[in-house]
């Protein structure tokens, strides 16, 4: 039973922005006698099982009333909604009463007032790790709804039967059962999850460097990769069955069969002090949640296809980590569905999780990038993260979300001396891709040149040439390839940039997109601004595309290829054009 | 380096017992190859006349062969095939012995070459039986009855090289045992376009997939996963050490190491898009293969894992071969639209007299230890003293129960389509009910009469 109640800062922050009346459920995790509330969802008219989208171990732990006028709390209603049996909680929040939060444990059907502690996101993720299980499981079944349901059930049974084993991080560490004597193979003693993450425990060549590198996430998510194995041998006989020698059953009948690969990709959230041996049941549960999620999605999207012989496609699991949500949200989308086909689906999630509806959060390209998903040797993500900035008490605003650092001489192409604006454009395009506004891959040099010819801005000879482009061309390309409009700000000299502080502050606050700036013969990307309204002091966070070295964030930060620059960075003698891409309002 | 093999002294006695005037005896050398020396586990003379274990016909006595020229190479090769089926994984037909009046090596008898080539050919016919070890060398042992001396050569790619067989009294080979129960519970669908194939062809494809899966598997031996080049002996060392410190001693060499096989859950690299196909039938495998292999102490983990794979696949392939051999022509194709259950013979284990090593035999449904005694006598020249030496390790399937289950599951899936079996069950049910009624009436009648 939980003795103490903790609430994530994300939940508190979210509540403070809500003015409407809602009733909803709380998502929480138990550990070490504490209940930690990570997030919440509110009830909507459309029903959708949100529990299967949560990482395993995060459960519906209580009920919340937001700005409710009713004072009569029905304990029975609460108990019906929650998954946990031990002391669920009830929170009442009222924004008119100075954002007051009252929390209660339900003990013996009585509300018992509880004190709580607010926990910062960063602290949560230093204490918890995520376990990510992956497996490909085949389904061979008759093509009818009942048979497919049965096949999904059989897959779940496979997990719960104990006939599976789990391999950690592609090492020699295997977890083979939950009640066997030698259940953990390859590690001695009774290690904790935290120890398993430790390099000295699981030595895996090639992964060490990667880990030191900044993965570019705002919060460093520690993830343990787990791969599933099926036990082909039986250690103990199953109760109620007798073993017998192989027999071949031939079932003669004609039918339509469906062969499907189900890609299990399941998350669990565990405390670093939990024992590795206890992960077995948690991972099994996570796979069952994941399979239920996939089964529901399968029938939601393909029931008609089964009946009308339509095209069935594979489902793919997407893990999202919306910052204001406080935990991962997992969805299964069909591979052949475009973002537009899934708008309804996303809209419901935005509503349920009380997320802003002006920007994409659950589009396919919003998917959370795990360390293992990031292409090694590819462009770095957010190289500005970790920079130490000593702007004193000024207003600092920087780019929102993720972008890729494009610079000279990448992808074995020597564009030294002419390609800087192309690279800056690529960085801008990558922001729109990673934020989910588009699923179009970052355009190549050829595509950029062809686009400018197609719209009539350049003649045919431009294709394959080494001609420069400027901020106007960047604007054109963003508009015709990505459908993004941009504002242009013109300054007649570098010095005049100092006056644009308020405009830039406003841009990063409302749009949050990186800015391309061209002047003289150089192009740069502005990622942020530090402006003091009283003194007019201004600094710019600049990403320099003229870098020709390796993808090493240490060099890039140390040598100032990505860093804070003062006014003296700009050339007093030349004029500048800034392209400020405008983020569309959509989900 | 001269090829060496070791064998128990009792087999020299066995060879000498075969020395008879005017007789030439040919037989098989069975054992385990290794990079150092080969371990011979058994010698078995080739039965004269046709051996047909599937049908278990008794051998009609044939007049003794006087010279190697009279030996039929196909009979010896056939013997090698049948003997291989009985060997656990990691054990092979290592070569042949010839007990004859003349020295067959000087000059090399052309018949000898013919026999050796025929054996290699026969054993490579079904790759799932794993008849030939990775090196194709075959041993030839010649005991010359006139001089009472034996010579040994190894034969590979048409040349004979000197080799040596040492007969040792009480060889203390500490065989390591590994065992597991490999589960089969898979459904395979047959495309409508392939519906005309004989069952045997489908089963070959299924064996292929089982074989492939096993080759990608991870092996846990006695709770440990080790590198392939480590010695099998090293398994459990630490724990044994800990035990001896606490004064706990166990006769470890008699205990089998248990093996757990883990198959990765990975999709093939090729296209994994969903596929809808028209299928003609389903083949479902159920049951388990009991596997037990024996390895010499210097074997590596890699060799041991390979032996387990060979054992499982060989055993499945062997029993299927025997099953096909036992079927009559019409049953092979079974073109009519009826469901059927095929029950290949099950594996039983027999302990060799000279060591603890167990060999396999396969018993058809309804067969008992007596049948096994006959085939052991015939194929391996082993006379068993009691039935208890044959261990039924897999258990016979209860077909009646399976038919019932089949009917039930058919009911679940297709509630509106009564199958022939269903009707049959219905009629049987009615018949039984009627019978009960009559009996009870009769009982009632007789009772009231008395």
Interface residues (C-beta under 8 A of the other chain):
Chain A: X135 X136 X137 X138 X140 X142 X143 X146 X147 X163 X165 X167 X172 X174 X176 X181 X182 X185 X186 X227 X228 X229 X230 X231 X232 X233 X234 X235 X242 X243 X244 X245 X246 X247 X248 X249 X250 X251 X252 X253 X254 X255 X256 X257 X258 X259 X260 X261 X263 X264 X309 X312 X313 X314
Chain B: X180 X181 X182 X183 X184 X187 X188 X189 X192 X199 X203 X213 X214 X217 X218 X220 X223 X224 X225 X258 X259 X260 X261 X262 X263 X264 X265 X266 X267 X272 X273 X274 X275 X276 X277 X278 X279 X280 X281 X282 X283 X284 X285 X286 X287 X288 X289 X316 X319 X334 X337 X338 X339 X340 X341 X342 X343 X344 X345 X346 X347 X394 X395 X396 X397 X398 X399 X402 X406 X413
